[in-house]
């Protein structure tokens, strides 16, 4: 594969973030009604009533979110390519950490919507079972924050370490990645707060800020990956075509 074709594929992978950023929240949060989160303090019947009264929306939104979440895989692949150029092929510890974190984050984006979908799909289930699946989805999504933290922080560290003449990410974007990645830890508190207050699952701090910062980081990273790939395409040497009747 010639270098320009490779760069075109890289651009497509980078653009997966452009699609992911608006569509995942629409499918997961708005159509699937995962935001605002359900309080852990709700009774089993209250939780069941929510899922059964919104069953069609939740099934549709979560099924769509599970598909859209797959875009995180090529996005992570392109970020890995960018970071490998910074860190180099030898001893690429942070690049490897980022890619593993990205793969597991993709699993969370794909797998947990299926868990949210189940209580709305099985409308004859016992309310206790419905609440158990709801809690399982929220706890799995939040308590595994460390995988996304590792991805963002590793990417931020390499962005800050990029001393090349034309770095892909400005230094402020590197610091943003680190800060946003560390902020995800706030959701780790939610299993210990049953309901009420800013640190509860439905609270403004734990329920909104980490998620918002995640998409801010993703948006900024996507912008600079697209910008870098377009620059490489503009400056890449044109491919020389050999006539079909001319021996190579």
PLY file of the C-alpha trace (Angstrom):
ply
format ascii 1.0
element vertex 248
property float x
property float y
property float z
element edge 247
property int vertex1
property int vertex2
end_header
0.00 0.00 0.00
1.42 3.39 -0.99
1.87 6.13 1.65
-0.96 8.35 0.37
-3.46 5.50 0.48
-2.39 4.72 4.03
-2.96 8.36 4.99
-6.42 8.31 3.42
-7.32 5.31 5.56
-5.91 7.13 8.59
-8.14 10.10 7.79
-11.20 7.85 7.66
-10.25 6.36 11.03
-9.78 9.84 12.51
-13.19 10.90 11.18
-14.82 8.06 13.10
-14.50 10.38 16.10
-16.44 13.07 14.23
-19.32 10.62 13.91
-18.98 9.12 17.39
-18.98 12.37 19.39
-22.50 13.56 18.47
-24.20 10.23 17.74
-23.27 8.23 20.83
-24.79 10.71 23.32
-27.89 11.00 21.12
-28.42 7.23 21.01
-27.33 6.43 24.56
-28.40 9.46 26.59
-31.34 10.94 24.69
-33.05 8.08 22.85
-31.90 5.39 25.30
-32.68 7.65 28.30
-29.51 6.80 30.21
-29.15 10.46 31.24
-29.98 11.64 33.77
-29.01 8.37 35.47
-31.53 6.48 37.58
-30.89 6.87 41.28
-29.70 3.83 43.19
-32.25 4.91 45.79
-35.26 4.02 43.62
-37.33 1.03 44.60
-37.45 -2.02 42.36
-40.96 -1.11 41.21
-39.99 2.50 40.43
-37.04 1.27 38.38
-39.20 -1.27 36.55
-41.84 1.37 35.81
-39.19 3.57 34.18
-37.89 0.81 31.91
-41.34 -0.50 30.97
-42.81 2.93 30.25
-39.83 3.76 27.97
-39.15 0.28 26.64
-39.23 1.05 22.90
-36.96 4.08 23.21
-34.49 2.26 25.44
-34.27 -0.78 23.16
-33.81 1.40 20.07
-31.33 3.80 21.67
-29.19 1.17 23.33
-29.11 -1.05 20.25
-27.91 1.95 18.23
-25.38 2.91 20.92
-23.89 -0.60 20.86
-23.25 -0.17 17.12
-21.99 3.42 17.29
-19.68 2.45 20.16
-17.74 0.34 17.67
-16.40 3.55 16.14
-14.16 3.84 19.17
-12.08 0.99 17.74
-10.84 2.70 14.53
-10.56 5.98 16.47
-8.27 4.27 18.97
-6.39 2.68 16.09
-5.64 6.07 14.58
-4.67 7.57 17.94
-2.31 4.63 18.37
-0.70 5.38 15.00
-0.24 9.02 15.95
1.22 8.21 19.36
3.57 5.56 17.98
5.13 8.24 15.76
5.75 10.31 18.90
7.05 7.55 21.18
8.79 5.49 18.53
8.53 1.75 17.83
10.94 0.70 20.60
9.71 0.67 24.18
6.29 2.12 23.35
4.88 1.69 26.86
2.46 4.60 26.80
1.24 3.80 23.29
0.53 0.22 24.35
-1.23 1.41 27.50
-3.39 3.73 25.41
-4.41 1.05 22.92
-5.32 -1.45 25.65
-7.33 1.22 27.44
-9.01 2.10 24.15
-9.99 -1.49 23.37
-11.51 -1.92 26.83
-13.29 1.44 26.56
-14.77 0.25 23.26
-15.96 -2.85 25.09
-17.72 -0.61 27.63
-19.33 1.48 24.88
-20.57 -1.65 23.10
-21.28 -4.03 25.96
-23.02 -1.93 28.60
-25.80 -0.67 26.27
-26.76 -4.31 25.76
-27.11 -4.68 29.54
-29.28 -1.52 29.66
-31.36 -2.92 26.83
-32.22 -6.18 28.60
-34.61 -4.88 31.30
-36.57 -2.97 28.66
-36.56 -5.97 26.32
-37.88 -8.47 28.90
-41.05 -6.67 29.94
-42.36 -9.66 31.91
-39.30 -9.74 34.19
-39.60 -9.35 37.94
-38.96 -5.75 39.12
-36.05 -6.96 41.24
-34.43 -8.49 38.14
-34.99 -5.29 36.17
-33.36 -3.20 38.90
-30.46 -5.64 39.12
-29.73 -5.30 35.40
-30.06 -1.51 35.62
-27.64 -1.35 38.55
-25.28 -3.77 36.80
-25.18 -1.56 33.69
-24.54 1.66 35.61
-21.97 0.11 37.93
-20.12 -1.58 35.08
-20.08 1.64 33.06
-18.86 3.77 35.98
-16.73 1.45 38.11
-14.53 0.60 35.11
-13.54 4.26 34.68
-9.88 3.32 35.09
-9.67 1.91 31.55
-10.65 5.23 29.99
-8.48 7.11 32.47
-5.46 5.06 31.36
-6.18 5.76 27.71
-6.59 9.51 28.13
-3.67 9.99 30.54
-1.30 7.91 28.38
-2.27 9.94 25.32
-1.83 13.18 27.26
1.61 12.23 28.56
2.85 11.51 25.03
1.33 14.74 23.72
3.29 16.63 26.37
6.45 14.67 25.55
6.27 15.43 21.82
9.34 17.62 21.18
9.22 17.50 17.40
9.26 20.69 15.37
5.62 20.22 14.43
3.83 18.37 17.26
0.41 16.86 16.57
-1.16 18.19 19.76
-0.51 21.56 21.41
0.65 21.34 25.01
-2.69 22.53 26.35
-4.37 19.56 24.62
-1.94 17.22 26.39
-2.79 18.73 29.76
-6.50 18.56 28.87
-6.18 14.82 28.22
-4.47 14.25 31.57
-6.96 16.37 33.52
-9.98 14.87 31.79
-8.64 11.36 32.28
-8.13 11.91 35.99
-11.58 13.50 36.31
-13.20 10.21 35.27
-12.32 8.91 38.73
-15.22 10.91 40.17
-17.68 8.27 38.97
-15.82 5.70 41.07
-17.47 7.24 44.12
-21.03 6.51 42.97
-21.26 2.92 44.34
-20.77 4.35 47.82
-23.48 7.04 47.58
-26.96 5.54 47.42
-28.80 8.71 46.39
-28.79 12.48 46.75
-25.94 14.97 46.56
-23.48 15.93 43.84
-21.48 12.68 44.08
-24.46 10.35 43.70
-25.09 8.58 40.41
-27.66 11.18 39.42
-25.76 14.09 40.98
-24.53 17.00 38.88
-20.85 16.35 39.67
-20.60 12.61 39.16
-23.49 12.31 36.73
-22.54 15.06 34.30
-19.02 16.51 34.62
-16.88 13.40 33.89
-19.00 12.46 30.88
-18.91 15.99 29.51
-15.13 16.19 29.91
-14.76 12.82 28.19
-16.44 14.13 25.06
-14.50 17.40 25.26
-11.24 15.41 25.25
-12.48 13.21 22.41
-13.51 16.23 20.34
-10.19 18.02 20.80
-8.17 14.87 20.08
-10.23 14.13 16.97
-9.73 17.67 15.66
-5.95 17.50 15.90
-5.77 13.96 14.49
-7.79 15.03 11.45
-5.69 18.19 11.10
-2.42 16.22 11.30
-3.55 13.61 8.77
-4.71 16.25 6.30
-1.35 18.02 6.62
0.47 14.75 5.92
-1.69 14.17 2.86
-0.96 17.66 1.51
2.78 17.26 1.97
3.07 13.60 0.91
4.89 12.90 -2.32
2.56 12.07 -5.22
2.39 8.45 -6.26
4.23 7.70 -9.48
2.09 5.56 -11.80
3.92 3.09 -14.00
2.28 2.51 -17.42
0.77 -0.95 -17.77
2.97 -1.86 -20.75
6.16 -0.68 -19.06
8.12 -3.21 -17.02
8.62 -2.34 -13.34
0 1
1 2
2 3
3 4
4 5
5 6
6 7
7 8
8 9
9 10
10 11
11 12
12 13
13 14
14 15
15 16
16 17
17 18
18 19
19 20
20 21
21 22
22 23
23 24
24 25
25 26
26 27
27 28
28 29
29 30
30 31
31 32
32 33
33 34
34 35
35 36
36 37
37 38
38 39
39 40
40 41
41 42
42 43
43 44
44 45
45 46
46 47
47 48
48 49
49 50
50 51
51 52
52 53
53 54
54 55
55 56
56 57
57 58
58 59
59 60
60 61
61 62
62 63
63 64
64 65
65 66
66 67
67 68
68 69
69 70
70 71
71 72
72 73
73 74
74 75
75 76
76 77
77 78
78 79
79 80
80 81
81 82
82 83
83 84
84 85
85 86
86 87
87 88
88 89
89 90
90 91
91 92
92 93
93 94
94 95
95 96
96 97
97 98
98 99
99 100
100 101
101 102
102 103
103 104
104 105
105 106
106 107
107 108
108 109
109 110
110 111
111 112
112 113
113 114
114 115
115 116
116 117
117 118
118 119
119 120
120 121
121 122
122 123
123 124
124 125
125 126
126 127
127 128
128 129
129 130
130 131
131 132
132 133
133 134
134 135
135 136
136 137
137 138
138 139
139 140
140 141
141 142
142 143
143 144
144 145
145 146
146 147
147 148
148 149
149 150
150 151
151 152
152 153
153 154
154 155
155 156
156 157
157 158
158 159
159 160
160 161
161 162
162 163
163 164
164 165
165 166
166 167
167 168
168 169
169 170
170 171
171 172
172 173
173 174
174 175
175 176
176 177
177 178
178 179
179 180
180 181
181 182
182 183
183 184
184 185
185 186
186 187
187 188
188 189
189 190
190 191
191 192
192 193
193 194
194 195
195 196
196 197
197 198
198 199
199 200
200 201
201 202
202 203
203 204
204 205
205 206
206 207
207 208
208 209
209 210
210 211
211 212
212 213
213 214
214 215
215 216
216 217
217 218
218 219
219 220
220 221
221 222
222 223
223 224
224 225
225 226
226 227
227 228
228 229
229 230
230 231
231 232
232 233
233 234
234 235
235 236
236 237
237 238
238 239
239 240
240 241
241 242
242 243
243 244
244 245
245 246
246 247
